[in-house]
Amino acid sequence: MSTNTEDAYVVGVDYGTLSGRAVVVRVSDGAELGSGVHEYPHAVMDTTLASTGAKLPPDWALQVPADYVEVLKVAVPAAIAEAGIDPAKVIGIGTDFTASTPLPVLADGTPLNELPEYADRPHAYVKLWKHHAAGEQADRINRVAAERGESWLPRYGGFISSEWEFAKALQLLEEDRELYDRMDHWVEAADWIVWQLTGEYVRNACTAGYKGILQDGELPSRDFLAALNPEFAGFGDEKLAYRIGQLGEAAGRLTAEAAAWTGLPEGIAVAVGNVDAHVTAPAAKAVEPGQMVAIMGTSTCHVMNHTEVVEVPGMCGVVDGGISAGLYGYEAGQSGVGDIFAWFVKNQVPARYFDDARAAGKSVHQHLTDLAAADPVGAHGLIALDWHSGNRSVLVDHQLSGLVVGATLTTRTEELYRALLEATAFGTRKIVETFNASGVPVKEFIAAGGLVKNPFLMQVYSDVLRMPISVIGSDQGPALGSAIHAAVAAGAYPDVKTAGDAMGRVEKAKYVPDAERADDYDALYAEYTALHDYFGRGGNEVMHRLKALKRKAVGA
């Protein structure tokens, strides 16, 4: 570490699905000294458009970009205040974002929704990662790419997701051509927020590789894009291509305006943007090949380094340097995890459970967990599929939906809740097994994210996976990871691995599998696999048909 940074600090900002979190970190040892959180005023617009109250079609999920700037104005100063440090000693700031979360902007970065004439147009807003309404466009991308034998398709396990840049942009072109023509750039929010901090537009290598189909320095060809839609041929060159910044580099310097927002010194280093999952790996000291990090929150993203390129079915991508330099970073994921638990509590739990939880001084989630944990494995007689937000890996099909089998008139609420917890563990096991079978062995499993605070859930994952589970030693893993990248961008460390070794932390093998429970979960997992393959691999298209009927019924 540079000798002049012994008393230096960095700031990491993690942009999640519902809020942004800032953390102040000491450069020398990674100590987290203060944090601040700001919830997005407009949250997620998935039923109505906030500006007009107009109803949105199914599978939409939008956000307001101005909410992201508010995080800089509120959460960063709050973190500095809590840390009690001199802001002049902050040498860098780094950010991370959900992905793919793109928005259409003008040449100067102005989002189209901020133009009065477009405030009532849904396509003018940010399309959050879980906007799944571009399914038809994603299907076309996959079909045409397979027919043409596009060399980049195997890098994504054979499937491009409806969550990603190209499918969402193609949807914009085909549903609101005026806005498509008006936008100058189709920008990931991860890069847009760095643009607001520096005044410079730099695409980050992580999002561009995993979500923007950038492989070996090349985007999909104009011929391929024209085969999707003749009017889409110029998308890569005209709306997307821009300078690519490598992870840990400085994208630019903090502008005077952004310094006023944050209370940080003008001119400090601003790290190239990053994805919330991938940025967490060095914070968990998990950048060696075979160390899989699962960032468990509303969804779960699984990332891991490997020494070479291998095709893994249903993976979300393999990118050279996508996690750290010199290795190939792999990504897989589950589109719904914490979101499923939240949906169940919001819509399926009787009032008496809320009353009992309040009387016991617990959250409803904790109360249900405690009730569910009292029974042995399999006592509920249930099996569930964790597809309430579609399947990201390994099926890559967002037209799939949730399922619970085995419910009877004696089934209790907490039993259904436990079945959903277990279903997410089974989904993770499916991912791990697929990596192992493809020659990319998972040697260690490290959990991060908000759900690691549930010990029962972590033990279920350990039992289901038959693996010890290590846990990141930070409640703010992505924000800490962003701070680590900021330290590298500021020159305090030579590379991300060295910075992670000094500033990251992890509790090894905090949870270990119980052999008897693991055996019982094997039996349940066999049933999960049977349902997984029947509904997800073409055995029965009922979920697709139901989604089609829903769209028809609401006129979408």
Secondary structure, DSSP 8 states (H G I E B T S, - for coil): --GGGTT-EEEEEEE-SSEEEEEEEETTT--EEEEEEEE-TT--BSSB-TTT--B--TT--EE-THHHHHHHHHHHHHHHHHHT--GGGEEEEEEEE-SS-EEEE-TT--BGGGSGGGTT-GGGSEE-TT--TTHHHHHHHHHHHHHHT-TTGGGGTT---TTSHHHHHHHHHHH-HHHHHH-SEEEEHHHHHHHHHHS---EEHHHHHHTS--BTTB---HHHHHHH-GGGTTHIIIII---EE-TTSEEEE--HHHHHHHT--TT-EEE---BTTGGGTGGGT--STTEEEEEESSSEEEEEEESS----TT-SEEEETSSSTTSEEEEEEES-SHHHHHHHHHHH--HHHHHHHHHHT--HHHHHHHHHHTS-TTTT--EEE--TT-B-SSS-BTT---EEE---TT--HHHHHHHHHHHHHHHHHHHHHHHHHTT----EEEEESGGGG-HHHHHHHHHHHTS-EEEES-S-HHHHHHHHHHHHHTTSSSSHHHHHHHH--EEEEEE---HHHHHHHHHHHHHHHHHHHHHHSSS--HHHHHHHHHHHHTT-
